[in-house]
Amino acid sequence: MLLKSEKKSTLSIASIYAFRMLGLFIILPIFSLYADKIIDATPTLIGVALGIYGLTQALLQIVLGVLSDKYGRKPVILFGLIVFIIGSIIAAMSHTIYGIIIGRALQGAGAIGSTLTALVADTTKEENRMKAMSVIGMTIGLSFIGAMVLGPILNTWIGLSGIFWLTAILGAIGIVILIYGVPTPTKIIFHKGSETTPSQIKSVLKKPELLRLNYGIFSLHAMLTALFLAIPVILIDYIGVSIDKQWIIYLPVLFISFFLMVPFIIIAETKNLMKPVFVGAIIILTAMQFLLYEFDHHVIVMSLLLVLYFASFTLLEAALPSLISKMAPISSKGTAMGVYSSAQFLGIFFGGVLGGVIMHHFGIQGIFIFNGLLGVLWIVIAITMQKPKQLSSKLYSLNKAKHMDAKALQQQILNLPGVEEAMVCLDEGAAYLKVDKKIFDEVTLKSVL
């Protein structure tokens, strides 16, 4: 169980994460409808504005993470939130698409995701860190659902400019929470399991299995961003659902898709069927693109297709980090996750920009073909993936073993049944393990630690 202080810090950090992600996602279901309302806007530039935050986020998240190790978590997070607020204000005050593009780029430049994750690690005990990280993961998912529902409603009440002003206010609330709700870590520690080591990036990029997964998250978010250039327009122009009523479609679609996905994740993890479930989800995701191409005038059919799309999307969004954790060497897991996250944001940028270009020249149907081709390539890449071992990542606090020789302790842990990999970090007072839970004996390990 999380301690009271850990609950407070985790929920505070999760709130900052939620406000920021909500501000980035909230224009997703409405922005393409402004192609003929914003000065100088074209479908291409709408796509750029939608995805540009992904580029700045990808370029700066590792940089800000490294700076936070040197100058402290909270100062870097404060800086990132200020940049985010400035970007939101610029977008709110802009009358042309170029101003909105600049604002969105600055929103992404406040790339504090990895620093927030490191702050969670700084403010929780090793044995509670995984629980705290899962709270952050749930927060991101709820932020996406909230954005899909609130975006159309808020657009009706306060318009696009008002949404950007609201985003700035949420950023300001995030600063208040940071100052008064998040404790300042007594000691900044580099967490090898969750932070990026720049010197390891090159070696991580050479690992084929990780490259497959990086392409996967890149494609997943490229397809999502491109899709939302088309869906809002289809709902209004083809089906006749007004913008203020579109949440009525998004809310049930997202909730049904979530509950539809959960059993398959459980089956994949408990029955060692991750690869067939994973590849199957990609096939369904891809098939939905080609079917949406055919049935974009039928609201019931389209809603069912979107349920299957988002069920597959949510499953893949959950499975990909798990696969990274299973396949990355334990010594470079933090770096692998950093590269993976950068690939995700580059996918958002790529999907927005290229999706906008395709929509400009080939119309909405071109978006579905583009997404379908990305999916077909992903199917080919995923089929060649190695079957992942059924391993679990574990993190343990070093108690009586804090003063032992790291290499000797690491070898002692590796000799235990069920331990596949181990890394002992005396500076963190922690041991990172990958274990086969079927034969791993936690009691024996704790007697060593």
Secondary structure, DSSP 8 states (H G I E B T S, - for coil): ---HHHHHHHHHHHHHHHHHHHHHHTTTTTGGGGTTTSBT--HHHHHHHHHHHHHHHHHHHHHHHHHHHHH-HHHHHHHHHHHHHHHHHHHHH-SBHHHHHHHHHHHHHS--HHHHHHHHHHTS-GGGHHHHHHHHHHHHHHHHHHHHHHHHHHHHHHHHHHHHHHHHHHHHHHHHHHHHHS---SS----TTTS--GGGHHHHHT-HHHHHHHHHHHHHHHHHHHHHHHHHHIIIIIS---GGGTHHHHHHHHHHHHHHHHHHHHHHHHTT-HHHHHHHHHHHHHHHHHHHHH-TT-HHHHHHHHHHHHHHHHHHHHHHHHHHHHHS-GGGHHHHHHHHHHHHHHHHHHHHHHHHHHHHHHHHHHHHHHHHHHHHHHHHHHHTS------EEEEEE-SGGGGS-HHHHHHHHHTSTTEEEEEEETTTTEEEEEE-TTT--HHHHHHH-
